[in-house]
């Protein structure tokens, strides 16, 4: 019976950590974005995030975000990433509807991967950051 259940695989939806200049505070900061590179809109996007370090047994509070509709070939800022959180592994569990199907994927920025030396250009965002597929 389990073998008959088809779980669709998520494609063309990504998370990115982007380093941006904050004009109000005159400083660089990291922000998490969700990117929809599909040709269809995503409905009822839910993003659950948490930082953790299994070695030191540290966890942050769980944050939840909802985006009613994420249009095709677009992106949305999900949250600000504090400097203390960058020292931890950060996961983002993304659930959304594509048509009548509900899809789910977990994205993980492992500890130490959100750093200046890993920054690359992210085309759809037209910004520089770190992309997780």
N, C-alpha and C positions, 0 to 999 in steps of 0.2 A: 504494500500500500504506500509506504513512504517513497518508494521509487517512482510512483505515479505523480507525485506532487512536483509541479514545475515552479521553481522560484526564479523569476526573471532577474537577470544580472543588470546592475546599474552601469550605464555608459554615458559619457559626455556630461557628467555632473562632477564638479571638482570643488575642493576647498583650497583656499590660498591664504597665506599669511603675508600681508603687504606692509612694507615700511613706508610711511607717509609723513609729510611735514604737517604738523598741526599749527595753523596760523594763529589760533587763539592763544595757545600756550608757548608758541615759538620753540617747539621741540619736535624731534622725530619720534614717532610712535608706531607700534605694530597693531594692525587690525586684521581680523579674520573675515574673509569674504566667501560666499557661496557663488559658484559660477554655473550657469545653465548654458552649455554649448550645444544643446539639442535644437532641433527645428520645431519643437512643440513646447507649449507652456507647461510649467509644473504648477500643480494646485496644492494648496494646504501643506506647504513645506514646514516641517518641524525640525528644528536643530537643537539637540541636547549636547551640551559641552561640559567637560570637566578636565582639570589638570591633576596629574598624579605622579608620584615617584614611589615605585614599589620597594626600592632599596631602603628608603628612609621612612616608609609607611606614611607618606604625606598625601592628602587629597584636598582639592579645593571644593568649594560649594558647586553644586550642579546648577548650570544655567540653562534656561529653556527659551527658545525664540520661535516665533511663528511668522511666516510670510504667506499671506493669502494666495498670491499668484506671483510666480517668477517667470516673466515672459521668455520666449525663446531667444537665444543668443544674448542673454543679459546676465547681470550679476547684482548682488545685494551685500551690503556690509552687515555682518552678523554681530560682531562684538569687538571691543577694544581688548588687547592682550597686555596686561600689566607686565612690567619687567620681571617681577617675582615669578610669574606664571611661565615665562619663557625658559626658566631653569628646569621645568617639569616636562613630562610627556603630556601632550594635550590631545584629547580625542573629541571628535565631533560626530555624533550619530545623526544622520540625515534620513528623514522619512518623508515621502511625498507621493502624490497621486499623479500618474501619467495616464491620461485617459481614465479607464475604469480599474487600472491596476495600481496597487500600492507597492512602492519599492522602498528599499532600505539599504543604507550602506554606512559603514563606519570608516572614518578617516582619522589617521593618527599622525601627529607630528611628534616623532620620538624626541626624547630629551636631548637637547643640544643641537637640534637641526634647524631651529629658527635662529639664524645668525646672519650677519652681514655678508660673510664669505659665500653663502649659499644663494644669495639673491640672483634672480634671473628675470628677464622680461616676460610678462604674462600678456600675450597678445589681446585677448578679448577685453581685459581690464585696461589695457594700455598703461600699466603700472609695473613696478618692479617688486618682486617678492618671491615666495616659495610656494610651489604648486604641489598639491597631493592629488593623485589620480585614484 
